[in-house]
Amino acid sequence: MEARNVELLTTLTPEMKNRGTIELLYRALLQGDTSTVAKLVASDVEWWFHGPHHCQHMMRLLTGEPPSQISFKFEPSSVQVLPSSHGCVIAEGWEGSHVYWVHVWKLKDGVVTELREYFNTWLTVTDYSLGPIGWDMGRCTVWESVPRDLARGSLPSLLLAI
């Protein structure tokens, strides 16, 4: 990893640093830079996966399978830090016209400690610590998938509580 990138990350707010860390992680994955990936991801990262078994591309990348052996490319269309999320960053993207993915990353001290990965599922993230829960769940929603094609709406929806 370039020393300049590491120095830049140390001068940012925690939210900006977390977003920068995740963006750097995706770049390192695309370039096959396994040493940078190893520095950004805890060796005991907790991983949750929801989707078809054959779509477990990220775990294969994070466990050291050579990127040249994995044809799937993670290029996020958006990377966002959740407000008051204590180190939670969400990235989403498309691969072709039939695969939609969401990654929910949790970081501690600039290192990824948890990844929740969702394939072909719309995701709503709700923070229950934002106030009392009532029938109006909308006031606790902090992030929702941005579907490309709302008209079809054929993918199932999940609620992720943080």
Protein Blocks (a to p, Z undefined) as FASTA:
>chain_A
ZZklmmmmmmpcfklmmmmmmmmmmmmmmnopaklmmmmpcfkbccddeddfklmmmmmm
mnopafklpmbdcddfbdcddehklopacddddehjlbccddddddeehiafbdcddehi
acddddfkloccdfblmlmpcbdcddfblmlomaccddddZZ
